[in-house]
Amino acid sequence: MKKAGILAAAAALAAAILAPAASAAVSIKLKGGAFYAAASEYNAGWQGVADFAVLASFTGDYHPLHAGPEVGAEIIVPLGGGFGLGLGAGWQRATRESVLASNTPEFTITDTITPRITVVPLVLNLHREWPLGRAWRLDAYAGVGCCLVALRQEFRMETDFFESRETDTFTAHKAALSGQAGAALEFEIGRSVGFFVQAEGRLARLTDIKGDLASLNSYDLGAWTTGPDPAFLWAYTVTASTGTSYPQIAVAAAAPSSSGVEEKFSAVRKAVLDLSGAALAAGVRIRL
């Protein structure tokens, strides 16, 4: 009897896993929501730039670059047994602005930091769908993909000393392999239409980021431009004369060096832009 019970339970579990979904039609998922990316080294570097500027009597805060809106679509082809193969694409963007200011009796200086990340994720997912009663479905999936990334970073320095302004703009485009997994809970609102909410996690890292650096300089008598010139995104640590260390982020053609300056640079490396994180979305699924 005990053996028969175990066999019956195993058969029931196998039937649940292999049970076909309520619908075996090709479907399209349309979603909109918000995403969050760690960008840990990138944000730590800019935070260190802001903290180091405090030593020079600047005030203000750096606002980390993490979250933004996302939209996406995916077409899912049934494979049988409740499984499906999905091919999708999306669009995500995160941007923030941070301002640091220094006021002296002679003049004022204002630094504005404006990074922007745009991500176009292309994904290939294996889906497994389970019906939950008459109107509900659970869709779990995992897969691989490619993130097409555009980074635009603007650093603007303004001062009332000769009404000077310098704007350095770094732009880079690169692709990174990714992996993602998630689950969606769907409620049927018609024979071929369902509303769903979805949570997803992603792993993706952008390395060896090379782009173009251009500068626009102006003052009360004229203006000029330089570049665009090839440059890399660098990360390193600077140790001040006080002995305190600050992570830094910088754009330059060659590795930053402490030669000729009072501060000591260490752990100089090409920066990593970590796009790993999570996303929450809602949308509709249309069965054709």
C-alpha positions in Angstrom: 0.0 0.0 0.0 2.8 2.4 0.9 4.6 1.7 -2.4 1.3 2.1 -4.3 0.7 5.5 -2.7 4.2 6.7 -3.6 3.7 5.6 -7.2 0.3 7.3 -7.3 1.8 10.5 -6.0 4.7 10.3 -8.5 2.2 9.8 -11.3 0.1 12.8 -10.2 3.2 15.0 -10.0 4.3 13.9 -13.5 0.8 14.6 -14.8 0.8 18.0 -13.3 4.2 18.8 -14.8 3.3 17.5 -18.3 -0.3 18.6 -18.4 -0.9 20.8 -21.4 -1.9 24.5 -20.9 -5.4 25.5 -21.4 -4.5 27.0 -24.7 -2.0 25.8 -27.3 -2.2 28.9 -29.6 0.6 31.2 -30.5 0.4 34.2 -28.3 1.9 37.7 -27.9 2.7 39.4 -24.6 2.8 43.2 -24.4 4.0 44.7 -21.2 5.0 47.9 -19.5 6.6 48.5 -16.1 9.8 49.5 -14.3 13.3 48.0 -14.0 16.1 48.3 -11.5 19.8 47.8 -12.4 22.6 47.5 -9.8 25.2 49.6 -11.6 27.2 49.2 -8.4 30.8 50.1 -9.5 29.5 52.9 -11.7 27.4 54.5 -8.9 30.2 54.0 -6.3 32.6 55.8 -8.5 30.4 58.8 -9.0 29.6 58.8 -5.3 33.3 58.9 -4.6 33.7 61.8 -7.0 31.1 63.7 -5.1 32.6 62.8 -1.7 36.1 63.8 -2.9 34.7 67.2 -4.1 33.5 67.9 -0.6 37.1 68.2 0.4 37.3 71.2 -2.0 34.3 72.8 -0.2 31.7 71.6 -2.7 28.1 70.8 -1.5 25.5 68.6 -3.0 24.7 64.9 -3.4 25.1 62.3 -6.1 21.8 60.6 -7.0 22.5 57.0 -8.0 21.5 55.7 -11.4 19.3 52.6 -10.9 15.7 52.6 -12.1 13.6 53.6 -15.0 10.6 52.7 -17.2 10.5 49.6 -19.5 8.3 48.3 -22.3 8.5 45.0 -24.1 6.8 42.4 -26.3 7.3 38.7 -26.7 5.8 36.1 -29.1 5.4 32.6 -27.7 5.1 29.5 -29.8 3.7 26.4 -28.1 5.9 23.3 -28.1 3.4 20.9 -26.4 3.1 19.6 -22.9 2.6 23.1 -21.6 5.9 24.3 -22.9 6.5 27.2 -25.2 9.4 29.1 -26.9 9.4 32.8 -26.6 11.3 35.4 -28.6 11.1 39.0 -27.3 12.5 42.5 -27.3 12.2 45.5 -25.1 13.3 49.0 -24.2 14.6 50.4 -20.9 16.0 53.7 -19.9 17.4 55.1 -16.6 18.7 58.7 -16.1 19.5 61.0 -13.2 20.9 64.4 -12.6 23.2 65.4 -9.7 24.5 68.9 -8.9 27.6 69.8 -6.8 28.3 73.5 -6.1 31.1 75.6 -4.6 30.6 79.2 -3.5 33.6 81.4 -2.7 33.8 85.2 -2.3 35.5 85.4 -5.8 33.3 83.1 -7.9 31.0 80.1 -7.9 31.4 76.7 -9.6 28.5 74.3 -10.4 29.2 70.8 -11.6 26.3 68.8 -13.1 26.5 65.1 -13.6 23.9 63.5 -16.0 24.3 59.8 -16.9 21.8 58.0 -19.0 21.6 54.3 -19.8 19.4 52.9 -22.6 19.0 49.1 -22.9 17.4 47.1 -25.6 17.1 43.5 -24.3 16.7 40.7 -26.9 15.6 37.5 -25.2 15.0 33.8 -26.0 12.9 32.1 -23.3 11.6 28.6 -22.5 8.2 28.9 -20.9 6.2 26.5 -18.8 2.6 27.2 -18.2 0.1 25.8 -15.7 -3.6 26.4 -15.5 -4.8 27.4 -12.1 -8.5 26.9 -12.1 -10.9 28.2 -14.8 -9.5 31.7 -15.3 -5.9 31.8 -13.9 -2.6 30.7 -15.3 1.0 30.6 -14.0 3.7 31.1 -16.6 7.3 30.5 -15.5 10.2 31.0 -17.8 14.0 31.3 -18.1 16.4 32.0 -21.0 19.3 33.8 -22.5 19.6 37.0 -24.4 21.6 40.0 -25.5 21.4 43.5 -24.1 22.2 46.3 -26.6 23.3 49.2 -24.4 23.8 52.9 -25.1 25.6 54.9 -22.4 25.5 58.7 -22.5 27.3 60.5 -19.7 27.5 64.3 -19.5 29.6 66.3 -17.0 29.1 70.1 -17.1 31.1 72.6 -15.2 29.9 76.2 -15.0 31.4 79.2 -13.3 30.7 82.9 -13.2 34.5 83.5 -13.6 34.5 84.9 -17.2 31.1 83.1 -17.6 33.0 79.9 -18.4 31.3 76.6 -19.2 32.8 73.2 -20.1 30.7 70.2 -21.1 32.3 66.8 -21.5 30.0 64.2 -23.2 30.9 60.5 -23.4 28.8 58.2 -25.5 29.3 54.4 -25.9 27.4 51.6 -27.5 28.0 47.9 -26.7 26.3 44.5 -26.4 26.4 42.2 -23.4 25.2 38.6 -23.0 22.4 38.2 -20.5 20.4 35.6 -18.6 16.9 36.1 -17.2 14.2 34.2 -15.4 10.8 35.2 -14.1 7.1 34.3 -13.6 3.8 35.8 -14.6 0.4 35.4 -13.1 -2.3 35.7 -15.7 -6.1 36.3 -15.5 -8.3 35.6 -18.5 -10.5 38.6 -19.4 -11.8 37.0 -22.6 -11.5 33.9 -24.6 -8.2 35.0 -26.2 -7.0 37.9 -24.0 -5.5 37.8 -20.5 -4.1 40.4 -18.1 -0.9 39.5 -16.3 1.6 40.8 -13.7 5.2 39.7 -14.0 8.4 39.7 -12.0 11.8 39.0 -13.6 15.4 38.9 -12.6 18.4 39.5 -15.0 22.1 38.9 -15.0 24.2 41.1 -17.4 27.5 43.0 -17.1 29.1 45.4 -19.6 32.9 45.4 -19.6 35.7 47.1 -21.5 33.4 50.1 -22.3 34.9 52.1 -25.2 33.2 55.2 -26.7 33.7 58.8 -27.9 34.5 61.8 -25.7 33.7 65.3 -26.9 34.1 68.6 -25.1 32.3 71.9 -25.7 34.0 74.9 -24.0 32.8 78.5 -23.9 33.4 81.7 -22.0 32.2 85.3 -22.5 34.4 85.9 -25.6 33.9 82.7 -27.5 33.5 78.9 -27.7 35.3 75.9 -29.2 35.0 72.2 -29.3 37.3 69.2 -29.1 36.8 65.6 -30.2 35.1 63.3 -30.4 38.1 61.2 -29.5 38.2 57.5 -28.5 38.1 56.9 -24.7 37.4 54.2 -22.1 35.4 54.3 -18.9 37.8 53.7 -16.0 37.4 52.9 -12.3 40.0 53.4 -9.7 40.6 54.5 -6.1 42.1 57.8 -5.0 43.7 58.3 -1.6 43.7 61.8 -0.3 46.4 63.4 1.8 44.1 62.8 4.8 44.5 59.1 4.2 40.9 58.6 3.2 40.2 56.6 0.0 37.5 57.3 -2.5 36.3 55.2 -5.4 36.3 57.1 -8.7 34.9 56.9 -12.2 36.6 58.6 -15.1 36.7 58.8 -18.9 40.1 58.9 -20.6 42.0 57.4 -23.5 44.6 55.9 -21.2 44.5 54.6 -17.7 44.4 57.5 -15.1 47.7 58.0 -13.3 48.6 59.8 -10.1 51.9 61.1 -11.6 52.3 64.8 -10.8 49.4 65.0 -8.3 49.4 64.9 -4.6 46.8 62.1 -4.3 47.6 58.4 -4.9 45.7 56.3 -7.4 45.3 52.6 -7.0 43.3 49.6 -8.4 43.1 51.3 -11.8 40.9 49.2 -14.1 38.4 49.5 -16.9 35.0 50.0 -15.3 32.2 47.5 -15.2 28.6 48.5 -15.8 26.4 46.0 -14.0 23.0 45.7 -15.5 21.9 42.9 -13.2 18.7 43.5 -11.4 15.0 43.0 -11.5 11.9 44.3 -13.2 8.2 44.4 -12.4 5.6 44.7 -15.2 2.0 44.3 -16.2 0.4 43.8 -19.5 -1.9 41.8 -21.8 -1.4 38.4 -23.5 -3.2 37.9 -26.8 -3.7 34.4 -28.1 -4.0 34.3 -31.9 
